[in-house]
């Protein structure tokens, strides 16, 4: 039995010193020291020994077992160190290699123009109001003096969800909801997404963004409206820009007007962008219709107000010289990196 144990020791030492793989080393541990290992197999035969021989063989077996365990642990540490060193060498960084360029993000032009508009209007004392994009038919039409029979409904092709629920076609419902609160005076802007049934082309999109404004107080006149828009135009398009107000029609304002700005490209002299007129249309506006004030619980005999609305894409296209509205939504980094 002594000879068997010594033989196991010699073979274990030889194999452990030769092994170069941690997985194989663990298999050797199981082979020699496991519950069904070779040393355990030898010790199972101790019942055949004389009583005085058993302590001697037991002590020898424990000694050999400890020696094998120590050798395995020593070999394990060495193999782990070699593996770590090899990994470090394989992952070594050549600091002389050129660095990889980092692509920087850019502010989207619509975000940039909205930020500028907020800065201008907040500077004039306006607050920012928001409302739901899925809107009730009442707030989108009825409360804005556009009843069901009104031909003005044909001006906006609407995405109806049900007969009474739709995707808002403008942010004007936010104005109505604000007036209904009855917290006067009112001075707000309402930016947000709007939806209309429209074919996508260079100048039209079924989903675009608007910014509308509303002021309601005692003694508000068309002169206040004109000066507010003049300030905005000069801040956004430059101090030299001029504005022109043309009579127009909107069901929720009276009187109503379209606002033009002198052409940014030709400075009003006439070019292909302004079609030779020297002017570019930028928004609609007007004095809030007394009927709209009344429906929102505001006495039109005591209060008056003005409202205006513009498409953010329209403003951005004019300011940055963009000719196709689709570029705003195609996520082309070549386009976006210019801003």
DANOR-V645129 format. One record per backbone hydrogen bond with DSSP energy under -1.0 kcal/mol. CO is the residue of the C=O (numbers start at 1). NH is the residue of the N-H. If there is no record, write none. Layout:
BEGIN
{{CO & NH} {CO & NH}}
END
This chain:
BEGIN
{{1 & 5} {2 & 6} {3 & 7} {4 & 8} {5 & 9} {6 & 10} {7 & 11} {8 & 12} {9 & 13} {10 & 14} {11 & 15} {12 & 16} {13 & 17} {14 & 18} {15 & 19} {21 & 25} {22 & 26} {23 & 27} {24 & 28} {25 & 29} {26 & 30} {27 & 31} {28 & 32} {29 & 33} {30 & 34} {31 & 38} {32 & 39} {34 & 37} {37 & 41} {38 & 42} {39 & 43} {40 & 44} {42 & 45} {43 & 46} {45 & 48} {46 & 49} {50 & 53} {50 & 54} {53 & 57} {54 & 58} {55 & 59} {56 & 60} {57 & 61} {58 & 62} {59 & 63} {60 & 64} {61 & 65} {62 & 66} {63 & 67} {64 & 68} {65 & 69} {66 & 70} {67 & 71} {68 & 72} {69 & 73} {70 & 74} {71 & 75} {72 & 76} {73 & 77} {74 & 78} {75 & 79} {76 & 80} {77 & 81} {78 & 82} {79 & 83} {80 & 84} {81 & 85} {82 & 86} {83 & 87} {84 & 88} {85 & 89} {86 & 90} {87 & 91} {93 & 95} {94 & 97} {108 & 112} {109 & 113} {110 & 114} {111 & 115} {112 & 116} {113 & 117} {114 & 118} {115 & 119} {116 & 120} {117 & 121} {118 & 122} {119 & 123} {121 & 126} {122 & 125} {127 & 189} {133 & 168} {135 & 166} {136 & 140} {137 & 141} {137 & 142} {138 & 143} {141 & 144} {141 & 146} {142 & 145} {147 & 150} {150 & 153} {151 & 154} {152 & 155} {153 & 156} {157 & 197} {159 & 167} {164 & 137} {165 & 161} {165 & 162} {166 & 135} {168 & 195} {171 & 174} {172 & 176} {173 & 177} {174 & 178} {175 & 179} {176 & 180} {179 & 182} {182 & 184} {186 & 216} {187 & 127} {188 & 214} {189 & 129} {190 & 212} {192 & 210} {194 & 208} {202 & 325} {204 & 201} {206 & 196} {208 & 194} {209 & 312} {210 & 192} {211 & 310} {212 & 190} {213 & 308} {214 & 188} {215 & 306} {216 & 186} {217 & 304} {221 & 225} {222 & 226} {223 & 227} {224 & 228} {225 & 229} {226 & 230} {227 & 231} {228 & 232} {229 & 233} {230 & 234} {231 & 235} {232 & 236} {233 & 237} {238 & 241} {242 & 262} {244 & 260} {246 & 258} {250 & 253} {252 & 289} {255 & 287} {256 & 248} {257 & 285} {258 & 246} {259 & 282} {259 & 283} {260 & 244} {261 & 280} {263 & 267} {266 & 269} {271 & 276} {274 & 277} {278 & 263} {280 & 261} {283 & 259} {284 & 309} {285 & 257} {286 & 307} {287 & 254} {289 & 293} {290 & 294} {291 & 295} {292 & 296} {293 & 298} {294 & 297} {299 & 302} {299 & 303} {304 & 217} {305 & 288} {306 & 215} {307 & 286} {308 & 213} {309 & 284} {310 & 211} {311 & 315} {312 & 316} {313 & 317} {314 & 318} {315 & 319} {316 & 320} {317 & 322} {324 & 327} {325 & 328} {326 & 329} {332 & 336} {333 & 337} {335 & 338} {336 & 339}}
END
